[in-house]
Amino acid sequence: MSLRRTTSAVVSVVAVAAVGAVPTAAAAHGRSQDFRRLATFPAYLNSSIGDTAAAEISTVTEDGRTVVYTDSPGKRLGFVDISNPAAPKPAGTLAVGGEPTSVAHLGRLLLAGVNTRAGFTDPSGKLVVIDASSRVVKREIDLGGQPDSVAVAPSGRYIAVAIENERDEDVNDGAIPQAPAGWLAVIDTRTWKVSRVDLSGLSKVAPTDPEPEYVSINSRDEAVVSLQENNHLAVVSLRTGRVIRSIDAGTVTVTGVDTLDDDTIALDGTLTAKREPDGVAWITDDLFATANEGDYEGGSRGWSVFSKRTGKVVWDAGNSLEHIAAAHGQYPDKRSDAKGIEAENVAFAVLNRTPYVFVNSERGNFTAVYDVTNPAKPRFQQLLPTTNAPEGVVAVPSRNLLVVSSEEEDPSIGIRGSVQVYGFGSPRNDQVVSRNDIPWGALSALSAVPGRRDRLASVTDAVYTPTRILGLTTDGVIDSSVTVTKDGVPVGYDAEGLVVRKAGGYWLAVEGANTLVRLDARARVQEEIPLPADVAAAVTSNGLEGIAETGGSVWVAVQRPIKGDPANTARIGRYDTVSKTWSWLLYPLDIAPTGWVGLSELVAVDANTFAVIERDNQRGTLAAIKRIYTFDVPATWTGTPTVTKKLVKDLLPLLAADGGWVQDKVEGLVVAGNGRTYAVTDNDGLDDSTGETVLLDLGRLL
């Protein structure tokens, strides 16, 4: 099947590893090119850190040097200078007199769809045409309804705007029909006149109320339009203004997916659902891709390739995209009873002579990259983590760049709407990926495996239940999993520290219960040891966060100051397994400019020297303290003396080095059998986080 080059209005991106045995899919396929994230630009840099700013849909100006994004909360367009794509600069904003829903470009013009409605039953909107250089509004075109997606024909002759006239989700549980219906607006750029293409009467679902969502145009001036809530697709000739193909998106049965929100990723469920496609993009003049997000009745958790000629599906992702998400630790379990990863958008571009389809996962916070040299058999190449809720993305073939924009904005938890820039480069080597369909996330600790140079172990925290101990290689491949059991029954702990014992078995540090748990080699609970009653009563909600073993002693780190202790100190505890007694040291904490600082790991370097991770609770641009310190313990002591710490490594530059959103929870640290030190971040199972996990190889550090 030959592949023609076409262009699309909106595009998406990212990079990592295939499901299987290798860190990167590209390496497995013998490929030399990979996408690499260059920078992340939070939208608030165009205003102020206290401002609410989002980045939903993006385009890039004709010269490839300025990203333009829609900022719905701010009722404006935002501009980012990417002359140096690794160091984007704020380039200002432009008010558009309403809520921008989409933006595209036609030569030196910017085209913004703007929603000006007063209410759901009285929709209105306009197309704002802007000179990209001067940012002067050249004209405003009344669209007669609420616009969503804007697309420009490769020929430059036509602009197509999906007039959604979206429903009110608080009415009748969001079911359609809800008047007024939507349609497709077509603008002839020779006259700037608007014509209307009626899309009613096409679908089986609510045929009187089409709600067009996304639109893409091929080189024949044909637009494919998704009617998401109607579970339908329409192909429109822009030259004649007629629907030339009406396609039922269909229903699909998918097996091997998680269907329960139960804090367990179990890829063993089955669902039957309408596809309800959201984003669409032409691959050839006959084939187009759909992101099957679903809505109130559907969502097949993947994406499909349709033929315009036959109206049939020529390829479907089935369960593979959810398995890819789970293998990369980016499966959103809390969405299992809804639409899972929610494939939100899809786009096509030819970069460096290779045709790609890019699929955004709104809830998994990633974009999957597929090589579609054979569009009937797409080949997964990479997965790149993004910031939260990736919506739009645009390719810049002239510069081999890709831009993805993410809309979620919640400053209270350090999540900011942002624009990320990707380019071709050396593949990242700090990703974690699993083999053999082992789902994972929330890696809260690291441990060496005695006698093994290249083996590590980790543990999942309270985000998931039951607790599992995961085996992985030093290059980040998870290849084994064992479930913790108590009295023969799987059990869930808030495990925040792990030691693989030389004598066999494991120690866990459990935060919620502030308890040490000893396991045998099969992860069966053998003993639970609580903290002394007076200490346990004084511990705040941030309790045990690290554990180490030397000889007959087990050492623990309490994350934050306990009641009655001096401010800005944390406790290091020693439990004598012979005498069953506790003794304590104080550890002096740094002071962060924002938020709090605590300990999140404890590692025995030798019998008297320990290393800790000291971190603040901030992410992104506010992150300030992510450090490794060491300290020595006295041979004997009374009371609670304060140790002297020594800075070994500032991790912040490394966490920021790949241009991503700096993660807050560096929670695992280990000296492996090969003598190298490794650190890992905890992604909180995507709960109020980006979901990205970073494994750092720090070399011979400790």
N, C-alpha and C positions, 0 to 999 in steps of 0.2 A: 504494500500500500504506500504509494508515494506521498510525500509530505510537502505541501506548498507553504511558503512563508506567508503568514498573515500577521496583522497587528491586532492588539486588543486594548480596550480602554483602561482596564484595571488589571494589575498583576500581583503576585505574591511570592515569598521566599524563606529559605533557611538551610542548616546543615548538621549532620552527625554520622549515625551508623545504621546499618541494616539490622533487621531482626535476624539473629543468627550468631555466628561465631567470631565476628571481627569487629574492631572498633569503628570502622567506617565502611559503608557500602561501596563507596568509590574505590577503596583499596581492594575490596573483594572482586570488583569487576575490572581491576587493572587500569582504572581511569587515572589520569594525571590532573584533572581539574576538579576543584571543589569550590563551593561558596564558603566564604569566611566573613563573619560579622566584623565590620570596621568601626562602627560607632552607634551609640544610642543618644538621641536628642530628646529630652523631655520638653513637651510643648510649653510648659510654663516659662521656659527661658525667653520666650517671646513677650512675656508680660512680667510676672513676678512669682516667686515661689508660693505665695499665699493665694494666688489666683487659681480658679478652677478652669483648666484648659485640657482639651482632648485633641486627639488626632485620629480621625476616622478613615476618610478616603484621601488618597494622595494622587498627585500627578507630578511630572517633572517638566520644566520648561523646555522649549525646543533646543536650547543650547546645552541641555543636560546638566546645568549647574545650580538650579534652584528647585527644591522640593516645595510644592504647594499642597497644603492639607486643609481639610475641613475641620473647624473647631465649633461643633454644635453648641456647647454650653456658652461659648463666648460670642456666638452669632457673627463669626468672622472667618476669614481665611488666614492661615499662618504660612510664613515663608521661612525656608531654611537654606542657607548658602552651603552647597556641597561642592564648591570648587575644589576643596580638599576633602574628599569623602570620609577620611579618617578623623577629621576635626570639623564637624559641622558648626556653623555659626548662626545665631538668631538673625533673621532678616526682616522682622516686623510682621504686622498683621494688617488686614483690611476688613473693615466692617461691611457687611453685605445686606443689611436691612432685613434680617430674618435668620432662620436656622439653615445653614448650608448642609446639604445631604450628600452631595457628590461634586467632584471637580475633575475636569479633563482639559486638554489643551488642543487647539487647532492652530498650527503655526505659532505666531507670536501672540495669540489670544488665549486667555483663560476663560473657561466656561463653567460657571458654578450654578448648580441647581439649588434653589433656595426655597424653603418651606415658609410660607407667611400665613398659614391658616389660623383662624380664630378658634376652631374646634373641629372635631372629627366629622361633623355633619356639614361643615362649611369650609371645605379645603380650598386652598389657594397657593399659588407659588409662581416663581419667575425664574428665567434663565438670565443670569447676570454675565455680560460679556465684558471682559477686562483686558486692557493692554498689559501684557506681562511685564514689559519694561518700565513703563511709567506708572502702572497700577491705576490708571484712569479708567473709570467705567465708561465704555463706549456705547453700550445700550443695555436696556432691560426689556426682556420679552415676557409678556404675560403668558403663562402656561395654562391657566384655567383650572389648575388642580395642584395637588401636593406631589412634587417631584421626588424621585429616589435616585436611581442610577442615571448617569449621563455618559454617552459613548459617542465617539467621533469616527466616522467612516475612514478607512485607510485612503480612500480617494479624496477626502476632504470635502466632498460634495454635501454630505448630510450629517446632521446631529440627531441622535435619537435620545429621547428622555422617557424613562419609565414613570408614568404618572400613577403612583400607587394608590393615593386616597386611602391610606391604611385604616383598618378597622379600629374600634375602641375595644381593647381587651377586657375592659371592665363591664362590657355589655354582653350578656348571654355567654359568659365565659370565653369571649373572644371568637365565638363561632361566626362564620359568614353564611349567608349574605348580610352585609350591612351597607346600605346606600350612603354615599354615591359610589358608583363603580369607577375603576381606573381605566386607563387606556395608554397607548403609546403616542407620544408627541414626536413628530418628525419636522425638522427645520431644514429647509433648503438654504445653504449658505450663500447662494447667489442673490437671493431676495430677502432672506431672514424671515420668511413667512412660515407660520406654523400650520401644519395639518394634523388631523387626528385620525389614528387607526383604531377602530373599534375592535376590542378583544373579547367582547361578550359572546356567549353562545358556543364557546369552544370546549369548555371543560365539563367533565361529569360532576365535579364538585362546585357548587354555587356558580353555575354558568352566568347568572345575571350580575355577578359581582367579581369580575377579574381584578386581582391586585398585583400588577406587574412589579417585579422587584429589581432584577438586574437585566442589563442589556449589553450585548456585544455585537460588533459588526464585522463581517468578512470582506474580502476584496471584491466581491460581487455586489456590494451595497445591499446585503441581506442582513437583517438583524435577528438574532435569536433572543427571545424575551422569556424570562422565567416568571411564571405565575405561581409563586410559592404556596400560598394558602390553597390554591385551586389544584395543586399537584399536576401542573400542566406546563407545557412549553409551546411557544408559537414562533414560527419563522416568518418574518415579514419582508417583502420586497419594498425597500425604501423608494425605489423609482416609481412604483405603481401605487404604493400605499395599501397593498393587499396582503392578507395572510396567505402564504403559499404552502405552509405545512403546519398542521395542528397535531401535537404529540402529547399523549397521556404519559406522564412520567412514571406511572406504574407503581406496583407494590412489590416489595422484595422480602424474602425470608432470610434472615441472617442468623447463623448459629455461631457458637463460640464467642459470645460477648457477655459482658457483665450487665445484668438488668436490675440489680438490687443496690440501693443505697444503704449498705450495712457495714461500712468501714473495712470491707474485704474486697480485694480485686479478684473476682472469680470469673474467668473467661469460659464459662460453661453454660450460659443461658442462650435462649432463642427468642427472637422477636420477629414479628411480621408487621411491616409498616409501609406507609406511603413514603416515597422518596422526598417529596416536597422540596424541590431544589431551590437554592438561594442563588449564589453566584454562578454565572455561566461565562464561557469563553470559547471562541472558535479555535480549533487546532488546525484544521484545513478548511477549505471552502465547503466541505461536506460534513466533517466531523466536528462536534463541539463537546466540551466537558461541562459537567454540572457538579456543584457542591451540594450534597444532599443533606442539608442541615435539618430539615423537618420544621414543623411548627406545632400547632396544637393537636395534630393527629398523626404525625409521622416523624421521619428522620431515620435513614438507614445507616447512619454513622460512617458514611464513606463518600465516594464520588464515582461518577459514571462517565462513559463516553457514548454519545448518541450519534446515529447517522441521520442527517437531514433527509437523505434520499429515501430511506426506508422507514424512518421514524422509530427504529429499534435501537436497543442497547447493544453496542458491540463489545463493551467491556464494563465490568463493575468491580469495585474494590472489595465487595463483600465485607468480611470482618478484618481484613488485613490492616487497615489504617488504625483501628483500635488496638490491634496487637502491636503495631509499631509504636504507638503511644505508650502502651504498657511496658514494652521492652526498654524504652528510654526514660522510664520513671515519670511520665507526663500524662498518665491517665487520670482524669478527674472523677474519682469514685462517687463523689456526692452528686454527680449528674447521671449515675447509672440507671436510675429509675425514670430518667427523662430522655435526653437526646445524646447522652454520652459526650464524646469529644466535640460534637457540633461542627461539622465541616461547613464553614461559613462562606467562604469565597474560593474561587478557583480562577486561574489565569494562565495564559500561554505567552511564551516569548522564545525567540531564537537568540541565544547568546553564545558567542565564540563558536558558531557553526553547529551548535547542538540545540535541538528543540526541547523545551521543558514545559511541563505543567506544574504549577505551584498551587498547593492546597492549604488554605488557612484553617486551623482548628481554633475556634473561638474559646472553647473551654479548656482545651489542652495547652493553650498558649504556645503553639508552634506552627510552623509551616513545613509541610512535607514537599520535597522536590522529587519529581519524576522525569526521567528521560523518556521522551515519547518519539524517539526515532521511528519506532513502530507503534503508531497510536492505538492499534488494536491490542497491543501487549505492553502497556506502560511498565517501566522498570523503576522501582523505588531506588533513589540514589542517596538522598540525605534528609536529615531532619535537623532544623535549627530551632532552638528555643527562641521565643520572642517575649516581649513584655505582654501584659494581660490584654486579652480580647483582641487579637489581630483581626483587622477588618479589611483594609485595602493594601494594595501593593502595586508598584509600578516598576517596569524594567527600563533601563537606559542602555540599549544595545551598543550605542556608540562609545560608551565608557565601560561596558561590561559591569554595570552596577545594578543592584536591585534595592528597592526601598519598600519596607513594610511599615504600616502605621497601625498602632494599637490604641483603642479608644477608652479603655477603662481608666477612670480617674478617681482615686480614693487616697488623698493625702494623709488621712489618719493612720493608714497602715503602710505608707511609703510606696503606694502604687500610683504611677503617674502615666497619663496619656503620652505617647512618645512616637517618634519616628526613628526607625533603625535602618542603617545602610549596610549592605553586603556587597562584596566583590569577590572575584576569583582570587584564591590564594591557598597557602598551605593549609591542609585540614587541621582542625583543632584536635589536640590530643588529650584534652581534659574532660572528655565526656565519659559517662558511665552507661553501659548498655548490657542487657541480659541475653543469655542464650536460652533455648529450649522453652520459650514462652513463660519464663519466670517473671511475673509482674512484681514491681517494687516501687519504692518511694520512701521519703522521710528517713534517710540514712542518718541516724543520730549518734553514731560512734564508729570508731575503727579499732581493730586489734590486729596484731601480728599473729601468725600461725606458727607456733614453735616448730622448728626443724624444717620450715619451708621458706625458701628465699623469695619466691614470687607469689606468695599467697597472703591474702588479707581476709578479714571477716568484718561484717557489719551487722547492725540490728535495726529493726524498724521500731518506731516509737508509737505513742498512743493514737496517732492518726489512724493506724490500722490495727485490726484484731483478727486472729490471735497474733502474738508476737512471733516474728520469724528471725532466725539467724541466717544471714546470707554469706555465701563464700564467693570471693571474687579474686581475680588476678590483679597484679600491681598495675596493669595497664587498663583497668576499669571494666573488665568483663565479668558480670555476675553469672555464675554457672552452677550454683547449688543453693538449696534452701531447705532449712529444717524448722519445723514448728515447735515452739516451746509448749510443753504439756505439764499439767499438774494432776496427779492421781489419775493419769490416763486420759485426761480431757484437755484439749487445746485451751490455752489461757492467754489473756491479754494483759501486758504490763506497760507502763509508761517508761520503757527502757531507754535510758539516756547515756549509759556507759556499758562497755563490753570488754571483757578480757577472755581470750582463749588460754586456758591454763596449761602449763607444762605438764602438770600431773593428770591432765585429761579433764574434759568438761569446760564449763564456762562460769564466769561471774557476771552478773548484771547489776547495774546501779539503776534503781527504779525511782523516778522523781516523784510521781504522784503520791506514792505510799512512803517515800523516803526509807527504802528498804534495800538491803543487799540480798540477792538471790543467787544461790549456788545451784548450778545445773550439772548433770552428768554429760557424758559424751554424746548422748542421744537427745540432749536438750530437755531432759526430764527434771523437774524441780526436786532438789534434794534437801534444801534448807532455805528458810527465809529469816533474815536477821534485821530487825528494826533498829533505827537509831535510838540512842538513849532517850528516855521520855522527855527530859528537860530540853534537850537539843531539838527533838522532833517538834515539841510544842512551840519552839521559837523560830522554826523555819517558815519562811513565807511561801508563796505559791511557786517560787523558783527554787527547787530543792536540789537533790543529787543530780550532777551532770557529768561526772567522769569517775572512772574506777581504774585502779592499777593493783598489781600484786607483786610483792617482793618477799621471798622467803615465806615466813609464817605470818605475814601482815598483808592486809587488804587496805588500800588507801582510796579515799573518795574525795571529790571536790563538791562543795555546796556552791551553787551558782552565784547567789547574791547574799548580801549581809543578812544575818539572822537578828532577831530582836535582842537587844541588850548588848550587841557587839559594837565596836567603834564603827562610825560611818566609813563607807568606802573600803570595807574589808570583806573578804569571803573566808570561809573555813575550809581547811584541809584536814580530813580525819584519818586516823589510823586505827584499824580494828585488828587486835591480836587474836588470831584464830585459836591459839592455845589457851590463853588466859580468859578469852571472851570479854576483853575490856577495850574501852575506847580512850584515845587521847587526841588532842586537837592543836592545830596551829592556825595562825591568822595569816592571810595573804593580802597584801595591799593592792587595791584596784586603782587603775587609772580613772580619770574623770573625763567624760565625754562632753562635747559642746551641746549635744542634744540627746535626750533619753538617758538610759541607764547602762552600766557596764557590769559584766559578770564573767564567770568562768564557764566554759562549755566543754572542756575535755581535760583529762589528766593522764599522763603517760610516764611510766618509770623509765628513765634513761639508764640508770644503774641503781644500786641499792640505796644511795643517798641523794641522788639528783633526779628531779622530776621536771617535766615540761607541761605547760598548760596553754590552752587557747584562751585569750582574754579578748572579749568583743563587746561592742555596743549592740543595741537592738535596732539599729538603723540600716536602711538599704538605699541603693541608688546614690544620688549626689550628697545625701546627708550622712552616709557611712563614714566614720572617722577612725574607729578603733577595731582592727582585726589583727591581732598580734600573737606571736608565740614568745613566751617567756620561760626561763628555767629558774629553779631555786633549789637550794640544798637544805636538807633537814638535819637538825642536830642529832647526835648519837642518842642523847637522852634529854628529856626536858620535863619541867613541871609547869602547870598553868597553861596559858595559851600564848606562847611567844609569837612574834611576827617574823616571818621569813624575809630574806632579802632577795629580790628578783632581779633577773638580768634579761634584757631584751635580746632575742635571738633573731627574729624575723618579723618584719612588717608585711602582712599578707595583702594589704589593701592594693598596692600597685599590681600584684599578680591577679587579684580578683577583677581589677578594672582593665587588665591588659588586652582582653579580647573585644573590648568595646561594648560589653553588655551592661545590664543593670546590676550593680554590685549587690550580691546576696548578703543578707544579714546574718544568717545562721551558719557560721563555720563551726561545725560540731564534732568532727572526727579528726583525730591526729594519731599517727602511729609511726614507729620506727620498724620497718619491715625486716625480714631476714636477710635481705640484700644490702642492708645498711642505709637505705634511702628513707627519707621521711616523706610521708604523704598526709594530706589534709583533704577533707571533703565537706561539702555544704549539705545541710538538711533542707529539702524543698517543701517540708510541711504537707506533703501530699497534695499540693496545689491549693490548700486552704489559705486564703488571703495571702498568696505569694505568687511569684511568676511560675513556680514549678521547676525551674532550672536547677540541675545538680552539677557542681563543678568539682572535679578531682584534681588536686594539685600535686605534682611530683616536685618536691622541694630539694631533691638531691641529698647529698651526705651532710645533713644539717645538724643533727644531734648526736 
